[in-house]
Amino acid sequence: NNINHVIEVSLMLKIIKLVFLMLIASYLIFFLMMEFKKSHKINMFWITIDVLFLTATLLFIRKLLIKII
């Protein structure tokens, strides 16, 4: 029983680390896209893709958290 608890905790930490890395990655991608758009004309197409990408990322994180809890 104690071993199972240790495994659960390590799994939680791994998932939290993964979620944290995903958040950092999504913000980096978003930032890079914003920088790219500054050097070009702002296009509604790119804005839509950004919004969809961020929404998908957040939904995925929420799904992961629901599975954990």
PQR file of N, CA, C, O and H, with PARSE charges and radii, in Angstrom:
ATOM      1  N   ASN A   1       0.840  -1.209   0.000 -0.4000 1.5000
ATOM      2  CA  ASN A   1       0.000   0.000   0.000 -0.0000 2.0000
ATOM      3  C   ASN A   1       0.879   1.266   0.000  0.5500 1.7000
ATOM      4  O   ASN A   1       0.610   2.230  -0.717 -0.5500 1.4000
ATOM      5  N   ASN A   2       1.922   1.228   0.817 -0.4000 1.5000
ATOM      6  CA  ASN A   2       2.839   2.364   0.893 -0.0000 2.0000
ATOM      7  C   ASN A   2       3.589   2.560  -0.425  0.5500 1.7000
ATOM      8  O   ASN A   2       3.827   3.690  -0.852 -0.5500 1.4000
ATOM      9  H   ASN A   2       2.140   0.445   1.399  0.4000 1.0000
ATOM     10  N   ILE A   3       3.956   1.451  -1.063 -0.4000 1.5000
ATOM     11  CA  ILE A   3       4.672   1.498  -2.352 -0.0000 2.0000
ATOM     12  C   ILE A   3       3.778   2.134  -3.414  0.5500 1.7000
ATOM     13  O   ILE A   3       4.239   2.946  -4.217 -0.5500 1.4000
ATOM     14  H   ILE A   3       3.763   0.533  -0.716  0.4000 1.0000
ATOM     15  N   ASN A   4       2.506   1.764  -3.414 -0.4000 1.5000
ATOM     16  CA  ASN A   4       1.553   2.337  -4.375 -0.0000 2.0000
ATOM     17  C   ASN A   4       1.466   3.850  -4.226  0.5500 1.7000
ATOM     18  O   ASN A   4       1.409   4.583  -5.214 -0.5500 1.4000
ATOM     19  H   ASN A   4       2.131   1.104  -2.762  0.4000 1.0000
ATOM     20  N   HIS A   5       1.457   4.304  -2.984 -0.4000 1.5000
ATOM     21  CA  HIS A   5       1.381   5.745  -2.707 -0.0000 2.0000
ATOM     22  C   HIS A   5       2.610   6.463  -3.270  0.5500 1.7000
ATOM     23  O   HIS A   5       2.486   7.533  -3.865 -0.5500 1.4000
ATOM     24  H   HIS A   5       1.504   3.709  -2.181  0.4000 1.0000
ATOM     25  N   VAL A   6       3.773   5.886  -3.086 -0.4000 1.5000
ATOM     26  CA  VAL A   6       5.025   6.468  -3.599 -0.0000 2.0000
ATOM     27  C   VAL A   6       4.986   6.556  -5.127  0.5500 1.7000
ATOM     28  O   VAL A   6       5.394   7.560  -5.711 -0.5500 1.4000
ATOM     29  H   VAL A   6       3.873   5.017  -2.603  0.4000 1.0000
ATOM     30  N   ILE A   7       4.490   5.489  -5.767 -0.4000 1.5000
ATOM     31  CA  ILE A   7       4.365   5.464  -7.228 -0.0000 2.0000
ATOM     32  C   ILE A   7       3.401   6.560  -7.698  0.5500 1.7000
ATOM     33  O   ILE A   7       3.676   7.258  -8.674 -0.5500 1.4000
ATOM     34  H   ILE A   7       4.159   4.673  -5.293  0.4000 1.0000
ATOM     35  N   GLU A   8       2.285   6.704  -7.003 -0.4000 1.5000
ATOM     36  CA  GLU A   8       1.298   7.732  -7.343 -0.0000 2.0000
ATOM     37  C   GLU A   8       1.907   9.125  -7.256  0.5500 1.7000
ATOM     38  O   GLU A   8       1.714   9.954  -8.146 -0.5500 1.4000
ATOM     39  H   GLU A   8       2.063   6.137  -6.210  0.4000 1.0000
ATOM     40  N   VAL A   9       2.643   9.374  -6.179 -0.4000 1.5000
ATOM     41  CA  VAL A   9       3.255  10.697  -5.973 -0.0000 2.0000
ATOM     42  C   VAL A   9       4.271  10.995  -7.072  0.5500 1.7000
ATOM     43  O   VAL A   9       4.290  12.103  -7.608 -0.5500 1.4000
ATOM     44  H   VAL A   9       2.800   8.701  -5.456  0.4000 1.0000
ATOM     45  N   SER A  10       5.114  10.025  -7.414 -0.4000 1.5000
ATOM     46  CA  SER A  10       6.115  10.245  -8.459 -0.0000 2.0000
ATOM     47  C   SER A  10       5.449  10.468  -9.814  0.5500 1.7000
ATOM     48  O   SER A  10       5.919  11.271 -10.619 -0.5500 1.4000
ATOM     49  H   SER A  10       5.099   9.125  -6.978  0.4000 1.0000
ATOM     50  N   LEU A  11       4.347   9.748 -10.061 -0.4000 1.5000
ATOM     51  CA  LEU A  11       3.587   9.915 -11.296 -0.0000 2.0000
ATOM     52  C   LEU A  11       2.999  11.325 -11.359  0.5500 1.7000
ATOM     53  O   LEU A  11       3.049  11.979 -12.401 -0.5500 1.4000
ATOM     54  H   LEU A  11       3.966   9.095  -9.407  0.4000 1.0000
ATOM     55  N   MET A  12       2.442  11.785 -10.236 -0.4000 1.5000
ATOM     56  CA  MET A  12       1.877  13.132 -10.142 -0.0000 2.0000
ATOM     57  C   MET A  12       2.940  14.173 -10.465  0.5500 1.7000
ATOM     58  O   MET A  12       2.700  15.099 -11.240 -0.5500 1.4000
ATOM     59  H   MET A  12       2.402  11.253  -9.390  0.4000 1.0000
ATOM     60  N   LEU A  13       4.121  14.012  -9.865 -0.4000 1.5000
ATOM     61  CA  LEU A  13       5.211  14.965 -10.086 -0.0000 2.0000
ATOM     62  C   LEU A  13       5.632  14.979 -11.551  0.5500 1.7000
ATOM     63  O   LEU A  13       5.899  16.042 -12.112 -0.5500 1.4000
ATOM     64  H   LEU A  13       4.316  13.260  -9.236  0.4000 1.0000
ATOM     65  N   LYS A  14       5.692  13.796 -12.176 -0.4000 1.5000
ATOM     66  CA  LYS A  14       6.048  13.700 -13.595 -0.0000 2.0000
ATOM     67  C   LYS A  14       5.021  14.426 -14.452  0.5500 1.7000
ATOM     68  O   LYS A  14       5.379  15.161 -15.372 -0.5500 1.4000
ATOM     69  H   LYS A  14       5.475  12.933 -11.721  0.4000 1.0000
ATOM     70  N   ILE A  15       3.736  14.216 -14.146 -0.4000 1.5000
ATOM     71  CA  ILE A  15       2.665  14.845 -14.919 -0.0000 2.0000
ATOM     72  C   ILE A  15       2.670  16.354 -14.727  0.5500 1.7000
ATOM     73  O   ILE A  15       2.479  17.107 -15.682 -0.5500 1.4000
ATOM     74  H   ILE A  15       3.445  13.619 -13.399  0.4000 1.0000
ATOM     75  N   ILE A  16       2.889  16.799 -13.488 -0.4000 1.5000
ATOM     76  CA  ILE A  16       2.960  18.237 -13.212 -0.0000 2.0000
ATOM     77  C   ILE A  16       4.111  18.862 -14.000  0.5500 1.7000
ATOM     78  O   ILE A  16       3.970  19.944 -14.569 -0.5500 1.4000
ATOM     79  H   ILE A  16       3.045  16.187 -12.712  0.4000 1.0000
ATOM     80  N   LYS A  17       5.254  18.167 -14.025 -0.4000 1.5000
ATOM     81  CA  LYS A  17       6.417  18.643 -14.773 -0.0000 2.0000
ATOM     82  C   LYS A  17       6.078  18.736 -16.261  0.5500 1.7000
ATOM     83  O   LYS A  17       6.432  19.709 -16.927 -0.5500 1.4000
ATOM     84  H   LYS A  17       5.369  17.288 -13.562  0.4000 1.0000
ATOM     85  N   LEU A  18       5.386  17.712 -16.776 -0.4000 1.5000
ATOM     86  CA  LEU A  18       4.988  17.664 -18.178 -0.0000 2.0000
ATOM     87  C   LEU A  18       4.057  18.827 -18.519  0.5500 1.7000
ATOM     88  O   LEU A  18       4.232  19.495 -19.538 -0.5500 1.4000
ATOM     89  H   LEU A  18       5.098  16.921 -16.235  0.4000 1.0000
ATOM     90  N   VAL A  19       3.066  19.060 -17.655 -0.4000 1.5000
ATOM     91  CA  VAL A  19       2.109  20.147 -17.860 -0.0000 2.0000
ATOM     92  C   VAL A  19       2.833  21.491 -17.843  0.5500 1.7000
ATOM     93  O   VAL A  19       2.561  22.366 -18.665 -0.5500 1.4000
ATOM     94  H   VAL A  19       2.924  18.517 -16.827  0.4000 1.0000
ATOM     95  N   PHE A  20       3.760  21.642 -16.893 -0.4000 1.5000
ATOM     96  CA  PHE A  20       4.531  22.871 -16.769 -0.0000 2.0000
ATOM     97  C   PHE A  20       5.354  23.122 -18.042  0.5500 1.7000
ATOM     98  O   PHE A  20       5.395  24.238 -18.559 -0.5500 1.4000
ATOM     99  H   PHE A  20       3.981  20.931 -16.225  0.4000 1.0000
ATOM    100  N   LEU A  21       6.002  22.070 -18.531 -0.4000 1.5000
ATOM    101  CA  LEU A  21       6.789  22.175 -19.767 -0.0000 2.0000
ATOM    102  C   LEU A  21       5.900  22.528 -20.955  0.5500 1.7000
ATOM    103  O   LEU A  21       6.283  23.323 -21.813 -0.5500 1.4000
ATOM    104  H   LEU A  21       5.968  21.163 -18.111  0.4000 1.0000
ATOM    105  N   MET A  22       4.703  21.926 -20.999 -0.4000 1.5000
ATOM    106  CA  MET A  22       3.765  22.210 -22.085 -0.0000 2.0000
ATOM    107  C   MET A  22       3.330  23.676 -22.063  0.5500 1.7000
ATOM    108  O   MET A  22       3.229  24.324 -23.104 -0.5500 1.4000
ATOM    109  H   MET A  22       4.392  21.280 -20.302  0.4000 1.0000
ATOM    110  N   LEU A  23       3.075  24.183 -20.857 -0.4000 1.5000
ATOM    111  CA  LEU A  23       2.691  25.591 -20.712 -0.0000 2.0000
ATOM    112  C   LEU A  23       3.804  26.505 -21.211  0.5500 1.7000
ATOM    113  O   LEU A  23       3.559  27.449 -21.962 -0.5500 1.4000
ATOM    114  H   LEU A  23       3.157  23.657 -20.011  0.4000 1.0000
ATOM    115  N   ILE A  24       5.030  26.210 -20.783 -0.4000 1.5000
ATOM    116  CA  ILE A  24       6.173  27.011 -21.215 -0.0000 2.0000
ATOM    117  C   ILE A  24       6.297  26.962 -22.736  0.5500 1.7000
ATOM    118  O   ILE A  24       6.500  27.988 -23.385 -0.5500 1.4000
ATOM    119  H   ILE A  24       5.229  25.443 -20.174  0.4000 1.0000
ATOM    120  N   ALA A  25       6.171  25.752 -23.300 -0.4000 1.5000
ATOM    121  CA  ALA A  25       6.285  25.571 -24.745 -0.0000 2.0000
ATOM    122  C   ALA A  25       5.208  26.359 -25.486  0.5500 1.7000
ATOM    123  O   ALA A  25       5.492  27.010 -26.491 -0.5500 1.4000
ATOM    124  H   ALA A  25       6.006  24.918 -22.772  0.4000 1.0000
ATOM    125  N   SER A  26       3.974  26.299 -24.990 -0.4000 1.5000
ATOM    126  CA  SER A  26       2.880  26.994 -25.669 -0.0000 2.0000
ATOM    127  C   SER A  26       3.066  28.509 -25.603  0.5500 1.7000
ATOM    128  O   SER A  26       2.772  29.218 -26.565 -0.5500 1.4000
ATOM    129  H   SER A  26       3.743  25.770 -24.174  0.4000 1.0000
ATOM    130  N   TYR A  27       3.560  29.006 -24.448 -0.4000 1.5000
ATOM    131  CA  TYR A  27       3.813  30.446 -24.339 -0.0000 2.0000
ATOM    132  C   TYR A  27       4.958  30.870 -25.256  0.5500 1.7000
ATOM    133  O   TYR A  27       4.906  31.932 -25.876 -0.5500 1.4000
ATOM    134  H   TYR A  27       3.799  28.430 -23.666  0.4000 1.0000
ATOM    135  N   LEU A  28       5.997  30.029 -25.336 -0.4000 1.5000
ATOM    136  CA  LEU A  28       7.127  30.325 -26.229 -0.0000 2.0000
ATOM    137  C   LEU A  28       6.668  30.384 -27.678  0.5500 1.7000
ATOM    138  O   LEU A  28       7.033  31.298 -28.418 -0.5500 1.4000
ATOM    139  H   LEU A  28       6.040  29.166 -24.833  0.4000 1.0000
ATOM    140  N   ILE A  29       5.860  29.395 -28.081 -0.4000 1.5000
ATOM    141  CA  ILE A  29       5.349  29.356 -29.454 -0.0000 2.0000
ATOM    142  C   ILE A  29       4.482  30.581 -29.722  0.5500 1.7000
ATOM    143  O   ILE A  29       4.579  31.210 -30.776 -0.5500 1.4000
ATOM    144  H   ILE A  29       5.564  28.652 -27.480  0.4000 1.0000
ATOM    145  N   PHE A  30       3.631  30.908 -28.749 -0.4000 1.5000
ATOM    146  CA  PHE A  30       2.752  32.074 -28.880 -0.0000 2.0000
ATOM    147  C   PHE A  30       3.589  33.348 -29.022  0.5500 1.7000
ATOM    148  O   PHE A  30       3.314  34.188 -29.879 -0.5500 1.4000
ATOM    149  H   PHE A  30       3.552  30.397 -27.893  0.4000 1.0000
ATOM    150  N   PHE A  31       4.612  33.483 -28.172 -0.4000 1.5000
ATOM    151  CA  PHE A  31       5.490  34.652 -28.209 -0.0000 2.0000
ATOM    152  C   PHE A  31       6.212  34.759 -29.546  0.5500 1.7000
ATOM    153  O   PHE A  31       6.284  35.835 -30.139 -0.5500 1.4000
ATOM    154  H   PHE A  31       4.836  32.801 -27.476  0.4000 1.0000
ATOM    155  N   LEU A  32       6.748  33.625 -30.019 -0.4000 1.5000
ATOM    156  CA  LEU A  32       7.447  33.606 -31.311 -0.0000 2.0000
ATOM    157  C   LEU A  32       6.509  33.995 -32.452  0.5500 1.7000
ATOM    158  O   LEU A  32       6.892  34.730 -33.362 -0.5500 1.4000
ATOM    159  H   LEU A  32       6.689  32.751 -29.538  0.4000 1.0000
ATOM    160  N   MET A  33       5.268  33.490 -32.388 -0.4000 1.5000
ATOM    161  CA  MET A  33       4.286  33.827 -33.419 -0.0000 2.0000
ATOM    162  C   MET A  33       3.968  35.319 -33.397  0.5500 1.7000
ATOM    163  O   MET A  33       3.826  35.947 -34.446 -0.5500 1.4000
ATOM    164  H   MET A  33       4.957  32.894 -31.648  0.4000 1.0000
ATOM    165  N   MET A  34       3.857  35.882 -32.185 -0.4000 1.5000
ATOM    166  CA  MET A  34       3.581  37.313 -32.061 -0.0000 2.0000
ATOM    167  C   MET A  34       4.737  38.121 -32.647  0.5500 1.7000
ATOM    168  O   MET A  34       4.514  39.102 -33.356 -0.5500 1.4000
ATOM    169  H   MET A  34       3.972  35.371 -31.333  0.4000 1.0000
ATOM    170  N   GLU A  35       5.969  37.710 -32.352 -0.4000 1.5000
ATOM    171  CA  GLU A  35       7.153  38.390 -32.888 -0.0000 2.0000
ATOM    172  C   GLU A  35       7.171  38.300 -34.408  0.5500 1.7000
ATOM    173  O   GLU A  35       7.490  39.270 -35.095 -0.5500 1.4000
ATOM    174  H   GLU A  35       6.151  36.913 -31.775  0.4000 1.0000
ATOM    175  N   PHE A  36       6.823  37.120 -34.926 -0.4000 1.5000
ATOM    176  CA  PHE A  36       6.787  36.896 -36.375 -0.0000 2.0000
ATOM    177  C   PHE A  36       5.759  37.819 -37.030  0.5500 1.7000
ATOM    178  O   PHE A  36       6.002  38.391 -38.092 -0.5500 1.4000
ATOM    179  H   PHE A  36       6.564  36.331 -34.368  0.4000 1.0000
ATOM    180  N   LYS A  37       4.604  37.951 -36.369 -0.4000 1.5000
ATOM    181  CA  LYS A  37       3.533  38.782 -36.915 -0.0000 2.0000
ATOM    182  C   LYS A  37       3.903  40.261 -36.915  0.5500 1.7000
ATOM    183  O   LYS A  37       3.469  41.021 -37.781 -0.5500 1.4000
ATOM    184  H   LYS A  37       4.406  37.486 -35.505  0.4000 1.0000
ATOM    185  N   LYS A  38       4.721  40.662 -35.918 -0.4000 1.5000
ATOM    186  CA  LYS A  38       5.136  42.066 -35.853 -0.0000 2.0000
ATOM    187  C   LYS A  38       5.958  42.437 -37.085  0.5500 1.7000
ATOM    188  O   LYS A  38       5.854  43.547 -37.608 -0.5500 1.4000
ATOM    189  H   LYS A  38       5.073  40.044 -35.215  0.4000 1.0000
ATOM    190  N   SER A  39       6.770  41.491 -37.534 -0.4000 1.5000
ATOM    191  CA  SER A  39       7.629  41.758 -38.687 -0.0000 2.0000
ATOM    192  C   SER A  39       6.864  41.609 -40.014  0.5500 1.7000
ATOM    193  O   SER A  39       7.371  41.984 -41.071 -0.5500 1.4000
ATOM    194  H   SER A  39       6.853  40.590 -37.109  0.4000 1.0000
ATOM    195  N   HIS A  40       5.671  41.075 -39.950 -0.4000 1.5000
ATOM    196  CA  HIS A  40       4.821  40.946 -41.138 -0.0000 2.0000
ATOM    197  C   HIS A  40       3.502  41.669 -40.875  0.5500 1.7000
ATOM    198  O   HIS A  40       3.319  42.282 -39.823 -0.5500 1.4000
ATOM    199  H   HIS A  40       5.259  40.771 -39.091  0.4000 1.0000
ATOM    200  N   LYS A  41       2.615  41.595 -41.811 -0.4000 1.5000
ATOM    201  CA  LYS A  41       1.295  42.194 -41.600 -0.0000 2.0000
ATOM    202  C   LYS A  41       0.475  41.256 -40.717  0.5500 1.7000
ATOM    203  O   LYS A  41       0.516  40.036 -40.880 -0.5500 1.4000
ATOM    204  H   LYS A  41       2.764  41.097 -42.666  0.4000 1.0000
ATOM    205  N   ILE A  42      -0.272  41.844 -39.780 -0.4000 1.5000
ATOM    206  CA  ILE A  42      -1.102  41.009 -38.903 -0.0000 2.0000
ATOM    207  C   ILE A  42      -2.234  40.418 -39.742  0.5500 1.7000
ATOM    208  O   ILE A  42      -2.958  41.116 -40.452 -0.5500 1.4000
ATOM    209  H   ILE A  42      -0.305  42.835 -39.648  0.4000 1.0000
ATOM    210  N   ASN A  43      -2.346  39.109 -39.623 -0.4000 1.5000
ATOM    211  CA  ASN A  43      -3.289  38.358 -40.439 -0.0000 2.0000
ATOM    212  C   ASN A  43      -4.302  37.668 -39.519  0.5500 1.7000
ATOM    213  O   ASN A  43      -3.922  37.017 -38.546 -0.5500 1.4000
ATOM    214  H   ASN A  43      -1.758  38.541 -39.046  0.4000 1.0000
ATOM    215  N   MET A  44      -5.576  37.815 -39.831 -0.4000 1.5000
ATOM    216  CA  MET A  44      -6.625  37.173 -39.028 -0.0000 2.0000
ATOM    217  C   MET A  44      -6.435  35.658 -38.978  0.5500 1.7000
ATOM    218  O   MET A  44      -6.768  35.021 -37.978 -0.5500 1.4000
ATOM    219  H   MET A  44      -5.885  38.344 -40.621  0.4000 1.0000
ATOM    220  N   PHE A  45      -5.905  35.087 -40.047 -0.4000 1.5000
ATOM    221  CA  PHE A  45      -5.658  33.646 -40.129 -0.0000 2.0000
ATOM    222  C   PHE A  45      -4.724  33.206 -39.000  0.5500 1.7000
ATOM    223  O   PHE A  45      -4.998  32.219 -38.317 -0.5500 1.4000
ATOM    224  H   PHE A  45      -5.635  35.604 -40.859  0.4000 1.0000
ATOM    225  N   TRP A  46      -3.620  33.939 -38.803 -0.4000 1.5000
ATOM    226  CA  TRP A  46      -2.659  33.584 -37.759 -0.0000 2.0000
ATOM    227  C   TRP A  46      -3.234  33.782 -36.376  0.5500 1.7000
ATOM    228  O   TRP A  46      -2.964  32.990 -35.472 -0.5500 1.4000
ATOM    229  H   TRP A  46      -3.398  34.741 -39.358  0.4000 1.0000
ATOM    230  N   ILE A  47      -4.019  34.823 -36.198 -0.4000 1.5000
ATOM    231  CA  ILE A  47      -4.648  35.084 -34.896 -0.0000 2.0000
ATOM    232  C   ILE A  47      -5.588  33.929 -34.551  0.5500 1.7000
ATOM    233  O   ILE A  47      -5.606  33.452 -33.417 -0.5500 1.4000
ATOM    234  H   ILE A  47      -4.238  35.466 -36.932  0.4000 1.0000
ATOM    235  N   THR A  48      -6.362  33.488 -35.532 -0.4000 1.5000
ATOM    236  CA  THR A  48      -7.279  32.366 -35.330 -0.0000 2.0000
ATOM    237  C   THR A  48      -6.512  31.110 -34.935  0.5500 1.7000
ATOM    238  O   THR A  48      -6.914  30.394 -34.017 -0.5500 1.4000
ATOM    239  H   THR A  48      -6.348  33.875 -36.454  0.4000 1.0000
ATOM    240  N   ILE A  49      -5.405  30.844 -35.630 -0.4000 1.5000
ATOM    241  CA  ILE A  49      -4.587  29.665 -35.319 -0.0000 2.0000
ATOM    242  C   ILE A  49      -4.036  29.753 -33.900  0.5500 1.7000
ATOM    243  O   ILE A  49      -4.029  28.763 -33.169 -0.5500 1.4000
ATOM    244  H   ILE A  49      -5.078  31.426 -36.375  0.4000 1.0000
ATOM    245  N   ASP A  50      -3.573  30.946 -33.511 -0.4000 1.5000
ATOM    246  CA  ASP A  50      -3.072  31.148 -32.140 -0.0000 2.0000
ATOM    247  C   ASP A  50      -4.139  30.816 -31.112  0.5500 1.7000
ATOM    248  O   ASP A  50      -3.892  30.077 -30.159 -0.5500 1.4000
ATOM    249  H   ASP A  50      -3.579  31.750 -34.104  0.4000 1.0000
ATOM    250  N   VAL A  51      -5.320  31.367 -31.313 -0.4000 1.5000
ATOM    251  CA  VAL A  51      -6.418  31.151 -30.365 -0.0000 2.0000
ATOM    252  C   VAL A  51      -6.779  29.671 -30.278  0.5500 1.7000
ATOM    253  O   VAL A  51      -6.953  29.131 -29.186 -0.5500 1.4000
ATOM    254  H   VAL A  51      -5.521  31.967 -32.087  0.4000 1.0000
ATOM    255  N   LEU A  52      -6.892  29.018 -31.438 -0.4000 1.5000
ATOM    256  CA  LEU A  52      -7.216  27.594 -31.468 -0.0000 2.0000
ATOM    257  C   LEU A  52      -6.145  26.770 -30.773  0.5500 1.7000
ATOM    258  O   LEU A  52      -6.451  25.840 -30.027 -0.5500 1.4000
ATOM    259  H   LEU A  52      -6.751  29.457 -32.326  0.4000 1.0000
ATOM    260  N   PHE A  53      -4.877  27.119 -31.023 -0.4000 1.5000
ATOM    261  CA  PHE A  53      -3.762  26.386 -30.433 -0.0000 2.0000
ATOM    262  C   PHE A  53      -3.775  26.504 -28.911  0.5500 1.7000
ATOM    263  O   PHE A  53      -3.638  25.507 -28.202 -0.5500 1.4000
ATOM    264  H   PHE A  53      -4.629  27.874 -31.629  0.4000 1.0000
ATOM    265  N   LEU A  54      -3.942  27.729 -28.417 -0.4000 1.5000
ATOM    266  CA  LEU A  54      -3.959  27.946 -26.969 -0.0000 2.0000
ATOM    267  C   LEU A  54      -5.158  27.260 -26.320  0.5500 1.7000
ATOM    268  O   LEU A  54      -5.032  26.673 -25.245 -0.5500 1.4000
ATOM    269  H   LEU A  54      -4.053  28.539 -28.993  0.4000 1.0000
ATOM    270  N   THR A  55      -6.313  27.331 -26.967 -0.4000 1.5000
ATOM    271  CA  THR A  55      -7.514  26.674 -26.447 -0.0000 2.0000
ATOM    272  C   THR A  55      -7.306  25.169 -26.367  0.5500 1.7000
ATOM    273  O   THR A  55      -7.644  24.542 -25.363 -0.5500 1.4000
ATOM    274  H   THR A  55      -6.416  27.807 -27.840  0.4000 1.0000
ATOM    275  N   ALA A  56      -6.748  24.590 -27.431 -0.4000 1.5000
ATOM    276  CA  ALA A  56      -6.493  23.150 -27.467 -0.0000 2.0000
ATOM    277  C   ALA A  56      -5.527  22.736 -26.358  0.5500 1.7000
ATOM    278  O   ALA A  56      -5.722  21.714 -25.699 -0.5500 1.4000
ATOM    279  H   ALA A  56      -6.474  25.099 -28.247  0.4000 1.0000
ATOM    280  N   THR A  57      -4.481  23.543 -26.160 -0.4000 1.5000
ATOM    281  CA  THR A  57      -3.494  23.259 -25.118 -0.0000 2.0000
ATOM    282  C   THR A  57      -4.153  23.273 -23.742  0.5500 1.7000
ATOM    283  O   THR A  57      -3.941  22.372 -22.931 -0.5500 1.4000
ATOM    284  H   THR A  57      -4.322  24.373 -26.695  0.4000 1.0000
ATOM    285  N   LEU A  58      -4.957  24.312 -23.491 -0.4000 1.5000
ATOM    286  CA  LEU A  58      -5.624  24.430 -22.193 -0.0000 2.0000
ATOM    287  C   LEU A  58      -6.610  23.283 -21.969  0.5500 1.7000
ATOM    288  O   LEU A  58      -6.691  22.750 -20.862 -0.5500 1.4000
ATOM    289  H   LEU A  58      -5.129  25.044 -24.150  0.4000 1.0000
ATOM    290  N   LEU A  59      -7.355  22.901 -22.996 -0.4000 1.5000
ATOM    291  CA  LEU A  59      -8.300  21.790 -22.888 -0.0000 2.0000
ATOM    292  C   LEU A  59      -7.569  20.486 -22.594  0.5500 1.7000
ATOM    293  O   LEU A  59      -8.027  19.670 -21.794 -0.5500 1.4000
ATOM    294  H   LEU A  59      -7.289  23.335 -23.895  0.4000 1.0000
ATOM    295  N   PHE A  60      -6.410  20.300 -23.259 -0.4000 1.5000
ATOM    296  CA  PHE A  60      -5.617  19.094 -23.050 -0.0000 2.0000
ATOM    297  C   PHE A  60      -5.113  19.028 -21.605  0.5500 1.7000
ATOM    298  O   PHE A  60      -5.155  17.971 -20.976 -0.5500 1.4000
ATOM    299  H   PHE A  60      -6.038  20.963 -23.908  0.4000 1.0000
ATOM    300  N   ILE A  61      -4.640  20.161 -21.085 -0.4000 1.5000
ATOM    301  CA  ILE A  61      -4.158  20.217 -19.704 -0.0000 2.0000
ATOM    302  C   ILE A  61      -5.310  19.917 -18.749  0.5500 1.7000
ATOM    303  O   ILE A  61      -5.142  19.175 -17.781 -0.5500 1.4000
ATOM    304  H   ILE A  61      -4.606  21.020 -21.595  0.4000 1.0000
ATOM    305  N   ARG A  62      -6.475  20.492 -19.021 -0.4000 1.5000
ATOM    306  CA  ARG A  62      -7.635  20.258 -18.164 -0.0000 2.0000
ATOM    307  C   ARG A  62      -8.023  18.781 -18.172  0.5500 1.7000
ATOM    308  O   ARG A  62      -8.364  18.218 -17.132 -0.5500 1.4000
ATOM    309  H   ARG A  62      -6.611  21.095 -19.807  0.4000 1.0000
ATOM    310  N   LYS A  63      -7.969  18.160 -19.343 -0.4000 1.5000
ATOM    311  CA  LYS A  63      -8.299  16.739 -19.470 -0.0000 2.0000
ATOM    312  C   LYS A  63      -7.334  15.896 -18.639  0.5500 1.7000
ATOM    313  O   LYS A  63      -7.738  14.956 -17.954 -0.5500 1.4000
ATOM    314  H   LYS A  63      -7.691  18.618 -20.188  0.4000 1.0000
ATOM    315  N   LEU A  64      -6.040  16.255 -18.714 -0.4000 1.5000
ATOM    316  CA  LEU A  64      -5.019  15.552 -17.927 -0.0000 2.0000
ATOM    317  C   LEU A  64      -5.307  15.684 -16.438  0.5500 1.7000
ATOM    318  O   LEU A  64      -5.250  14.704 -15.695 -0.5500 1.4000
ATOM    319  H   LEU A  64      -5.712  17.019 -19.270  0.4000 1.0000
ATOM    320  N   LEU A  65      -5.616  16.904 -16.010 -0.4000 1.5000
ATOM    321  CA  LEU A  65      -5.868  17.155 -14.589 -0.0000 2.0000
ATOM    322  C   LEU A  65      -7.098  16.400 -14.106  0.5500 1.7000
ATOM    323  O   LEU A  65      -7.115  15.888 -12.987 -0.5500 1.4000
ATOM    324  H   LEU A  65      -5.663  17.700 -16.613  0.4000 1.0000
ATOM    325  N   ILE A  66      -8.131  16.329 -14.948 -0.4000 1.5000
ATOM    326  CA  ILE A  66      -9.345  15.589 -14.578 -0.0000 2.0000
ATOM    327  C   ILE A  66      -9.015  14.108 -14.401  0.5500 1.7000
ATOM    328  O   ILE A  66      -9.515  13.462 -13.480 -0.5500 1.4000
ATOM    329  H   ILE A  66      -8.117  16.745 -15.857  0.4000 1.0000
ATOM    330  N   LYS A  67      -8.155  13.565 -15.304 -0.4000 1.5000
ATOM    331  CA  LYS A  67      -7.747  12.158 -15.195 -0.0000 2.0000
ATOM    332  C   LYS A  67      -6.977  11.897 -13.903  0.5500 1.7000
ATOM    333  O   LYS A  67      -7.151  10.859 -13.264 -0.5500 1.4000
ATOM    334  H   LYS A  67      -7.749  14.091 -16.051  0.4000 1.0000
ATOM    335  N   ILE A  68      -6.123  12.854 -13.525 -0.4000 1.5000
ATOM    336  CA  ILE A  68      -5.296  12.686 -12.324 -0.0000 2.0000
ATOM    337  C   ILE A  68      -6.172  12.694 -11.071  0.5500 1.7000
ATOM    338  O   ILE A  68      -6.071  11.815 -10.215 -0.5500 1.4000
ATOM    339  H   ILE A  68      -5.982  13.697 -14.044  0.4000 1.0000
ATOM    340  N   ILE A  69      -7.033  13.710 -10.986 -0.4000 1.5000
ATOM    341  CA  ILE A  69      -7.836  13.891  -9.763 -0.0000 2.0000
ATOM    342  C   ILE A  69      -8.951  12.847  -9.685  0.5500 1.7000
ATOM    343  O   ILE A  69      -9.727  12.841  -8.729 -0.5500 1.4000
ATOM    344  H   ILE A  69      -7.115  14.424 -11.681  0.4000 1.0000
TER
END
